[in-house]
Amino acid sequence: MLDRNGWQEVSLDIDRFATPRDGLRCRDLRAIVFVEFFVTAGDPDVELDIAIDRIRFTGPTPADRAAAARREQQRRTTLTQLRPRLDAVRRQIDDTKPTDVNPLHRAALQWCANDIERCLRAEELEIVAQGERLLDDLQREVADSKVFRVNLTADHNRQYTDNPFGQSLTDAARPMCRHAASWPKGRAGYRAFPRAWTMRRMAYQLHAAAWCLTTPDCPLRHDTTLLHSALSRLDLIAHQHTRGDFNIDRLADRGYDGNINRFCLAPALDAWWRLRRAYPDLLPPAKQRDIQRGLHRLVEFQVNNYGKRRLAASDDHAGVKPYPNMDAHYLLIVTLAERLLPGDPSWRATLRRHRDAFLALMERAVYPDGGFAYAGRQNECIAYHHLNVAYLARDWQLTGDRRVKDLLRRTLPYYPLSIEPAGIAESYTDAAWKHYWNPPQASGPGILAGLFRDGRHKWIAQACGRRFGYGDDHAAAIAADCWRSSAPIAPIAPPDNYVRHDRNIQGPRGRFGRWSFAINGRDYGPGEMGKDTFLGCMVAEPDVSEAPLGGALQLVGVGVRTPGTASDIAWHAADERLSTRISRRRATLGVTYRLSHFATAGKPGEPMPWRGVQQWWLDERRAVGLVEIQPDDDAHCVEKRPNQSTDSEYCFGRICLGMYSELQRLGPNLFRYGELLITLHAHNFARIETSPADPWPDCPPERARGRQILLRDGEPPAGSSCPRRRFFLVEVRPIDAPALDDAWVSVVGPLRAVAIVEPQRRHLLLHNPTDRPWRGSMQSLLTKAQRPGTARLCSTHCVTEVDDGPVQLGPNEHVAFTRPRRSRPDKTRELASSNRAPSDG
């Protein structure tokens, strides 16, 4: 029996252990399985000696204990000598007259004395010894009594009535003016931050404080308590890492996330740059060098573990997959490091070379309509676009590089296309694991409005800011600078009432007041995880601040559950064949694909022996779609029954809706979700259920904040099997849109025909989901495409009345017909076609 009383946690510093393949911990440790256990000795006088397999654990030897005792004695002796000296320096600083030294300089010296006190309280002898060196330098600084060379009374200290970003930053920094927090040194300080992501927040707070301290006219300019708060966070970031990595011995969402380092380092370096520029003699030389060493180690880790590894993919960098939001962070890091941190000529040359290379990567990653690739060839995520804009803008402010501003100019179409008049953005064309419904940040359009005097972006920035605030992070500070430097700009509302081809998603995007939709037509290609949905639609609420999203179709499809596999749900698209057609007020989609499992970017799931087919009609009133899958052979056309001992496959349909609202069932096949109505016009599943949404594996429903309609297979009748083809025909529309008179789907030979009958119009959507061309007669097709169960093609359900002529569809192509009801045959027209756009490169 194990006695848990008195157990102590024992940890190993992974940084000291070599790993396979040249010892790259970030890469190789993912393949290592750790078993955590605790060991204690009941009698403290008994030496610890445990053997597990061929590994032996022993406690400290008598020699180890003697060495530790000597170090502790040396530490105590040093403290006895240093404390009287530190107390004397404190009194000298406090007694300095305001006429002899600037108040902010005195506050900086007081902070240095407190910093030395924290060194003396540390458990580690090395940190105590560091405190002795800092104390020697502080004594010299106080003895010089030099006047701080900054005029602190030159500013007006007026409020930022015309700069909402500056106001937001000031409000965020005020709590740091009331209380200057500080943290221990050494391992005690490291343990004070068990979560790695906390370091990003500390960096944002540091930069907000630095911005307020150094920006003319800011009400918090030169605030002494705010200076203490800023310096404590700067010192924390500079030293509380393991050789440049904030992740070691800290928790992160996925166990290890190298992005945390860049999220923290970019704003921290920029804060140090602002403080050094405004107050060049703020800290004694020894403390400046101490901070510089810590920041240099952070930059060096990034150069070796991110910059060099990214550029090693190919000689000309053409084979490097885009990752713009992290590349933008790294670009700003090396730009600031070259100006801030000392180094030999080869070090500075490396930084300049990496900046040019990563700027070239950013230039290649931008799409024709201004969006950036998220990762690989994935579509842009609204949650990251403002970071790309902000860090490029900050680089341009520091360097004046014309290439950077030209790149920013190329991004101008993105926000007017992507953000609705209500100030929100869709999330269904994002990467499959990024459906967060994060609010768009006002800083991105705010920066572009200031740099290019663009009224559209000012309108968007104000719409986002009024709804979600103006932010207090690094990007908000950059936006505040751009907002200050620009003359008044008249806001211009974004366009409305249109359907157009959006080259960021290589598909149609439609906007009609509060109703909008988008089709993701981009083929990510081999080596990337496929889509979890081909489209989505939503209702925005411009006048409702509490719930700006009235409801959204976030993802829709049919999947296969394959118990026993590494990832048991095959849902995502692979090997897709897609075409879209666009007219002024409507868009259509036809696509065939293979089902594949959820994976991560760069690690796609293998295609399954199931083929998916979808075809959609989207216009200013509704979205109507046929969604189906079919197995390659009967071996996969089974379902798992409760009494079976072996695993088998079964299907389910899913209509995932976001966010915040309750899903109401108004009838057997009619649902309401916020401002949306969902109608299932046809399906061959056994039952319909509802549940909290989980749009991707391991996504907790509370994070998805939505609901879903699930169509499930049931037990087939005795002596029969499940249907080979599973499908449903669904309609999604705003609650104020008129209902359809009818809608149905028919199989006409190899074709799929979807008929949509509105009160005033009738539509027919034909899709050839095969790899062979199809040719036939229109009248023959219409006869076969009549509503299932009707004896003839009656006038009530007639889709169109045309002369008997040929219809031809190429492989995987589709066509749409529409006309008013009871109109002349010669008024029938085909929608203008616009198949998938050419590759963006």
Residue pairs with C-beta under 8 A, 6 or more apart in sequence:
3 40
3 42
4 38
6 40
7 38
7 40
8 38
8 40
9 38
10 38
10 39
11 249
13 242
13 248
13 249
14 25
14 29
14 248
14 249
15 25
15 242
15 243
15 245
15 248
19 25
19 28
19 29
19 32
20 28
21 27
21 28
24 305
26 256
26 258
26 305
29 256
30 256
39 48
39 50
39 57
41 47
41 48
41 59
47 58
47 59
48 57
48 58
48 59
49 56
49 57
49 58
49 59
50 56
50 57
50 58
51 57
60 68
71 125
72 125
74 125
75 125
75 128
78 125
78 128
78 129
78 132
79 120
79 128
82 120
82 128
82 131
82 132
82 135
83 120
85 135
85 139
86 113
86 116
86 117
86 120
86 135
89 113
89 135
89 138
89 139
89 142
90 110
90 113
92 142
93 106
93 109
93 110
93 113
93 142
94 110
96 106
96 142
96 145
100 145
100 147
101 145
101 146
101 147
101 148
102 147
102 148
102 150
102 152
103 152
103 222
103 224
104 148
104 150
104 152
104 222
104 224
104 227
104 279
104 282
105 147
105 148
105 281
105 282
107 224
107 225
107 227
107 228
108 227
108 231
108 279
108 282
108 283
109 138
109 141
109 142
109 284
110 228
111 227
111 228
111 231
111 232
112 134
112 138
112 141
112 283
112 284
112 287
113 138
114 182
114 228
115 134
115 231
115 235
115 287
116 131
116 134
116 135
116 138
118 182
118 183
118 184
118 185
118 189
119 127
119 128
119 130
119 131
119 134
119 185
120 128
120 131
121 184
121 185
122 128
122 131
122 184
122 185
122 186
122 188
123 186
123 187
123 188
124 185
124 186
124 187
127 185
127 186
130 290
133 286
134 284
134 286
134 287
134 290
136 286
137 284
137 285
137 286
137 287
138 284
138 286
138 287
140 284
141 284
146 281
148 279
148 281
149 281
150 278
150 279
152 222
154 216
155 216
155 217
155 218
155 221
156 217
157 217
157 218
157 219
157 221
158 217
158 219
159 167
159 219
160 166
160 167
160 170
160 217
160 218
163 480
163 483
163 484
164 442
164 462
164 465
164 470
164 483
165 442
165 443
165 446
165 470
165 471
165 476
165 477
165 479
165 480
165 483
166 215
166 218
166 480
166 483
166 484
167 470
168 469
168 470
168 471
168 472
168 476
169 208
169 211
169 212
169 472
169 476
169 477
169 480
170 212
170 218
170 219
170 220
171 472
172 205
172 208
172 472
173 205
173 208
173 209
173 211
173 212
173 220
173 226
173 472
174 220
176 205
176 209
176 225
176 226
176 229
176 230
177 220
177 223
177 225
177 226
177 229
178 225
179 225
179 229
180 225
180 226
180 228
180 229
180 232
181 229
181 232
182 228
182 232
183 189
183 192
183 193
183 232
183 236
183 240
184 192
185 239
189 236
189 239
189 240
190 240
190 249
193 199
193 202
193 236
193 240
193 250
194 250
194 251
195 250
195 251
195 252
196 246
196 247
196 250
196 251
196 252
196 257
196 260
197 252
197 253
197 257
197 260
199 237
199 240
199 246
199 260
199 263
199 264
200 260
200 263
200 264
202 233
202 236
202 237
202 264
203 233
203 237
203 263
203 264
203 265
203 266
203 267
203 268
203 271
203 474
204 267
204 472
204 473
204 474
205 229
205 233
206 230
206 233
206 234
206 237
206 267
206 268
206 271
207 267
207 268
207 270
207 271
207 274
207 473
207 474
207 477
208 472
208 473
208 476
208 477
209 226
209 227
209 229
209 230
209 233
209 271
210 230
210 270
210 271
210 272
210 274
210 275
211 218
211 271
211 274
211 477
211 480
212 218
212 219
212 220
212 221
212 223
212 226
213 220
213 221
213 222
213 223
213 226
213 227
213 230
213 274
213 275
213 278
214 221
214 274
214 275
214 277
214 278
214 279
215 221
215 480
220 226
230 271
230 275
231 283
234 268
234 271
234 272
234 275
234 291
235 291
235 294
237 264
237 265
237 268
237 294
237 295
237 298
238 268
238 290
238 291
238 293
238 294
238 295
238 298
239 294
240 246
241 248
241 261
241 294
241 297
241 298
242 248
242 249
243 297
243 301
244 261
244 297
244 298
244 299
244 300
244 301
244 302
244 305
245 258
245 261
245 301
245 305
246 260
246 261
246 264
247 256
247 257
247 258
247 260
247 261
252 260
258 305
258 306
259 326
261 298
261 301
261 302
262 302
262 306
262 326
262 329
262 330
262 333
263 329
265 295
265 298
265 299
265 302
265 329
265 333
266 329
266 332
266 333
266 336
266 391
266 474
267 473
267 474
268 295
268 298
269 295
269 299
269 332
269 333
269 336
269 337
269 340
270 332
270 336
270 394
270 474
272 291
272 295
272 340
273 336
273 339
273 340
275 282
276 282
276 340
283 291
292 340
292 341
292 342
295 337
295 340
295 341
296 337
296 341
296 342
296 343
299 333
299 334
299 337
299 341
302 330
302 333
303 334
303 350
303 351
303 354
306 326
306 330
307 330
307 334
307 354
307 358
310 320
310 323
310 327
310 330
310 358
310 361
311 317
311 320
311 354
311 357
313 319
313 320
313 321
314 320
317 357
317 360
317 361
320 361
321 375
321 376
321 602
322 361
322 364
322 365
322 372
322 373
322 375
322 376
322 377
323 365
323 375
324 361
324 362
324 365
324 366
324 372
324 373
324 374
324 384
324 388
325 372
325 374
325 384
325 387
325 388
327 358
327 361
327 362
327 365
328 362
328 387
328 388
328 391
328 392
329 387
329 391
330 354
330 358
331 355
331 358
331 359
331 362
331 391
331 392
331 395
332 391
332 394
332 395
334 351
334 352
334 354
334 355
334 358
335 355
335 395
335 398
335 399
336 398
337 351
338 348
338 351
338 352
338 355
339 398
343 351
359 401
359 403
359 404
359 407
362 372
362 388
362 392
362 407
363 403
363 407
364 841
365 372
365 373
366 372
366 407
366 410
366 411
367 373
367 380
367 503
367 504
367 840
368 503
368 504
368 840
369 413
369 414
369 417
369 502
369 503
369 504
370 410
370 411
370 412
370 413
370 414
370 415
370 417
370 504
371 379
371 380
371 385
371 411
371 414
371 418
371 504
371 505
372 380
372 384
372 385
372 388
372 411
373 379
373 380
374 380
374 381
374 384
374 430
374 431
374 434
375 431
375 601
375 602
376 524
376 527
376 528
376 601
376 602
377 522
377 524
377 525
377 528
378 430
378 431
378 524
378 528
378 601
379 429
379 430
379 431
379 504
379 505
379 520
379 522
380 414
380 418
380 430
380 504
381 430
381 431
381 434
382 418
382 419
382 425
382 427
382 430
382 438
382 440
383 434
383 436
383 438
385 411
385 414
385 415
385 418
385 444
386 440
386 441
386 443
386 444
386 447
386 475
387 475
388 411
389 408
389 411
389 443
389 444
389 447
389 448
389 475
390 443
390 444
390 447
390 474
390 475
390 478
390 479
391 475
391 478
392 404
392 407
392 408
393 404
393 408
393 447
393 451
393 478
393 482
394 478
395 401
395 404
396 404
396 405
396 408
396 451
397 478
397 481
405 451
408 448
408 451
408 452
409 452
411 448
412 448
412 452
412 454
412 457
414 504
415 440
415 444
415 445
415 448
415 456
415 457
415 460
416 456
416 457
416 460
416 494
416 495
417 502
417 504
417 509
418 425
418 426
418 440
418 504
419 425
419 440
419 445
419 460
419 463
419 464
419 494
420 426
420 511
420 514
420 516
420 538
420 540
421 463
421 493
421 494
421 496
421 513
421 514
421 540
421 542
422 463
422 467
422 514
422 540
422 541
422 542
422 548
423 440
423 460
423 463
423 464
423 466
423 467
423 468
423 542
423 548
424 439
424 440
424 467
424 540
424 548
424 549
425 440
426 516
426 518
426 536
426 538
426 552
427 434
427 435
427 436
427 437
427 438
427 536
427 552
427 554
427 658
428 435
428 518
428 520
428 533
428 535
428 536
428 552
428 553
428 554
428 555
429 505
429 507
429 518
429 520
429 536
430 436
431 529
431 601
432 529
432 530
432 531
432 532
432 572
432 598
432 696
433 598
433 600
433 696
433 699
435 532
435 554
435 555
435 658
435 695
435 696
435 704
436 703
437 549
437 552
437 554
437 658
437 659
437 705
439 464
439 467
439 468
439 548
440 464
440 468
441 464
441 468
441 471
441 475
441 476
442 461
442 462
442 464
442 465
442 468
442 469
442 470
442 471
442 476
442 479
443 461
443 470
443 471
443 473
443 475
443 476
443 478
443 479
444 461
444 475
444 479
445 457
445 458
445 460
445 461
445 464
446 457
446 458
446 461
446 465
446 470
446 479
446 482
446 483
447 475
447 478
447 479
447 482
448 454
448 457
449 455
449 457
449 458
449 461
449 482
449 483
449 486
449 489
450 479
450 482
450 483
450 484
450 485
450 486
451 482
451 486
453 486
453 487
453 489
454 489
455 489
455 490
455 491
455 492
456 491
456 492
456 493
456 494
458 489
458 490
458 491
458 492
459 491
459 492
459 493
459 494
460 494
461 479
462 491
466 545
467 545
467 548
470 476
470 479
471 479
495 511
496 511
496 512
496 513
497 511
497 512
497 513
497 585
497 620
498 510
498 511
498 584
499 508
499 509
499 510
499 582
499 583
499 584
499 585
499 586
499 587
500 508
500 509
500 510
500 582
501 507
501 508
501 509
501 580
501 582
501 834
501 837
502 508
502 509
502 518
503 837
503 840
505 518
505 519
505 520
505 521
505 522
506 520
506 521
506 522
506 523
506 836
506 837
506 840
507 518
507 519
507 520
507 521
507 522
507 535
507 580
507 587
507 589
507 836
508 517
508 518
508 519
508 521
508 580
508 582
508 587
508 589
508 618
508 834
509 516
509 517
509 518
509 519
510 516
510 517
510 518
510 585
510 586
510 587
510 618
510 619
510 620
512 585
512 620
514 539
514 540
514 541
514 542
514 550
514 675
514 734
515 537
515 538
515 539
515 620
515 621
515 734
515 737
516 537
516 538
516 540
517 535
517 536
517 537
517 538
517 587
517 618
517 623
518 535
518 536
518 537
519 534
519 535
519 580
519 587
519 589
519 616
519 618
520 531
520 533
520 534
520 535
521 578
521 580
521 589
521 836
521 837
523 576
523 578
523 836
524 530
524 531
526 604
527 602
527 604
528 601
528 602
528 604
529 572
529 596
529 598
529 599
529 600
529 601
529 602
529 603
529 604
529 605
530 572
530 573
530 574
530 576
530 593
530 596
530 604
531 572
531 573
531 576
532 555
532 557
532 571
532 572
532 573
532 598
532 695
532 696
533 554
533 555
533 556
533 557
533 656
534 557
534 573
534 578
534 589
534 591
534 614
534 616
535 553
535 556
535 589
535 616
535 618
535 623
535 625
536 552
536 553
536 554
536 555
536 556
537 552
537 553
537 618
537 623
537 732
538 549
538 550
538 551
538 552
538 553
539 549
539 550
539 551
539 552
539 674
539 675
539 676
539 734
540 548
540 549
540 550
541 547
541 548
541 549
541 550
541 675
542 548
544 550
547 660
547 661
547 674
549 658
549 659
549 660
549 674
550 661
550 674
550 675
550 676
550 734
551 657
551 658
551 661
551 673
551 674
551 675
551 676
552 657
552 658
552 659
552 676
553 623
553 655
553 656
553 657
553 676
553 678
553 732
554 656
554 657
554 658
554 659
554 693
554 695
554 706
555 654
555 656
555 695
556 625
556 627
556 654
556 655
556 656
556 730
557 571
557 612
557 614
557 627
557 653
557 654
558 612
558 627
558 628
558 629
558 651
558 652
558 653
558 654
558 711
558 726
558 727
558 728
559 569
559 570
559 571
559 595
559 629
559 651
559 652
559 653
559 654
560 569
560 570
560 571
560 595
560 608
560 610
560 629
560 636
560 649
560 650
560 651
561 568
561 569
561 570
561 640
561 649
561 650
561 651
561 652
562 568
562 569
562 570
562 608
562 647
562 649
563 640
563 647
563 648
564 647
565 597
566 597
567 597
567 598
567 599
567 605
567 697
569 597
569 598
569 697
570 595
570 596
570 597
570 605
570 608
570 610
571 595
571 597
571 598
571 654
572 595
572 596
572 597
572 598
572 605
573 591
573 593
573 594
573 595
573 596
573 612
574 593
574 594
574 595
574 596
574 604
574 605
574 607
575 593
575 594
575 607
576 591
576 592
576 593
576 594
577 591
577 592
577 593
577 771
577 811
577 812
578 589
578 590
578 591
578 593
578 812
578 836
579 589
579 590
579 591
579 812
579 813
579 814
579 835
579 836
580 587
580 588
580 589
580 590
580 834
580 835
580 836
581 587
581 588
581 814
581 815
581 816
581 831
581 832
581 833
581 834
581 835
582 831
582 832
582 834
583 831
583 832
585 619
585 620
586 617
586 618
586 619
586 620
586 816
586 818
586 831
587 618
587 619
588 615
588 616
588 617
588 618
588 765
588 814
588 816
588 831
589 614
589 615
589 616
589 618
589 625
589 814
590 614
590 615
590 765
590 767
590 768
590 769
590 812
590 813
590 814
591 612
591 613
591 614
591 615
591 812
592 611
592 612
592 613
592 769
592 812
593 611
593 612
594 607
594 608
594 610
594 611
594 612
595 607
595 608
595 610
595 611
595 612
595 629
596 604
596 605
596 606
596 607
596 608
597 605
597 606
597 608
598 605
598 696
598 697
599 605
609 631
609 632
609 633
609 636
610 629
610 630
610 631
610 632
610 636
611 629
611 630
611 631
611 632
612 627
612 628
612 629
613 626
613 627
613 628
613 629
613 630
613 752
613 767
613 769
614 625
614 626
614 627
614 628
615 625
615 626
615 752
615 754
615 765
615 767
615 814
616 623
616 624
616 625
616 626
617 623
617 624
617 625
617 754
617 756
617 763
617 765
617 816
618 624
621 733
621 734
621 737
621 738
621 758
622 731
622 732
622 733
622 737
622 740
623 731
623 732
623 733
624 681
624 729
624 730
624 731
624 740
624 743
624 754
624 756
625 729
625 730
625 754
626 727
626 728
626 729
626 745
626 752
626 754
627 653
627 727
627 728
627 729
627 730
628 725
628 726
628 727
628 728
628 752
629 651
629 725
629 726
629 727
630 724
630 725
630 726
631 637
631 724
634 721
634 724
636 649
637 721
637 722
637 723
637 724
638 648
638 649
638 650
638 721
638 722
639 648
639 649
639 650
639 651
639 713
639 715
639 716
639 722
640 647
640 648
640 649
640 650
641 715
650 713
650 722
651 685
651 713
651 722
651 726
652 685
652 710
652 711
652 712
652 713
653 683
653 685
653 710
653 711
653 726
653 728
654 708
654 709
654 710
654 711
655 678
655 708
655 709
655 730
656 693
656 695
656 704
656 706
656 708
657 663
657 673
657 676
657 678
657 693
657 706
657 707
657 708
657 709
658 693
658 695
658 704
658 705
658 706
659 704
659 705
659 706
660 674
660 705
660 706
661 673
661 674
661 707
662 673
662 707
663 671
663 672
663 673
663 690
663 707
663 708
663 709
664 671
664 672
664 673
665 671
665 690
666 672
668 688
669 679
669 680
669 681
669 688
670 677
670 678
670 679
670 680
671 677
671 678
671 679
671 690
671 709
672 678
672 735
673 707
675 734
675 735
676 732
676 733
676 734
676 735
677 731
677 732
677 733
677 734
677 735
677 737
678 709
678 730
678 731
678 732
679 730
679 731
679 733
679 739
679 740
680 688
680 709
680 711
680 728
680 729
680 730
681 729
681 730
681 731
681 740
681 743
681 744
682 727
682 728
682 729
682 743
682 744
682 745
683 711
683 727
683 728
683 729
684 723
684 725
684 726
684 727
684 728
685 711
685 712
685 713
685 714
685 726
685 728
686 712
686 713
686 714
686 715
687 711
687 712
687 714
688 709
688 710
688 711
688 712
689 709
689 710
689 712
690 707
690 708
690 709
690 710
691 707
691 708
691 710
692 701
692 702
692 704
692 706
692 707
692 708
693 701
693 704
693 705
693 706
693 707
693 708
694 700
694 701
694 704
694 708
695 704
695 706
711 728
713 722
713 726
716 722
727 745
729 743
729 744
729 745
729 754
731 740
731 743
738 758
738 759
740 756
740 757
740 758
741 757
741 758
741 759
741 796
742 755
742 757
742 787
742 796
742 797
743 754
743 755
743 756
743 757
744 754
744 755
744 787
744 788
745 752
745 753
745 754
745 755
746 752
746 753
746 755
746 784
746 785
746 786
746 787
746 788
747 753
748 766
748 781
748 784
748 785
749 774
749 776
749 784
750 768
750 769
750 770
750 772
750 774
751 766
751 767
751 768
751 769
751 774
751 781
751 809
752 766
752 767
752 769
753 764
753 765
753 766
753 767
753 781
753 784
753 785
754 764
754 765
754 767
755 762
755 763
755 764
755 765
755 785
755 787
755 797
755 799
756 762
756 763
756 764
756 765
757 763
757 797
757 799
760 820
760 821
761 818
761 819
761 820
761 821
762 798
762 799
762 800
762 818
762 819
762 820
762 821
763 799
763 816
763 817
763 818
764 782
764 785
764 799
764 800
764 816
764 817
764 818
765 814
765 815
765 816
766 781
766 807
766 809
766 814
766 815
766 816
766 817
767 809
767 813
767 814
768 774
768 809
768 810
768 811
768 812
768 813
768 814
769 812
770 811
770 812
771 811
771 812
772 811
773 808
773 809
773 810
773 811
774 808
774 809
775 806
775 807
775 808
775 809
776 806
776 807
777 804
777 805
777 806
777 807
778 802
778 803
778 804
778 805
778 806
778 807
779 802
779 803
779 804
780 804
781 807
782 793
782 798
782 799
782 800
783 793
785 799
786 792
786 793
786 797
787 797
790 797
799 817
800 817
800 818
800 819
800 828
801 825
801 828
802 825
802 828
803 825
807 815
809 815
813 835
815 830
815 831
815 833
816 830
816 831
817 828
817 829
817 830
817 831
818 829
818 831
819 827
819 828
819 829
820 827
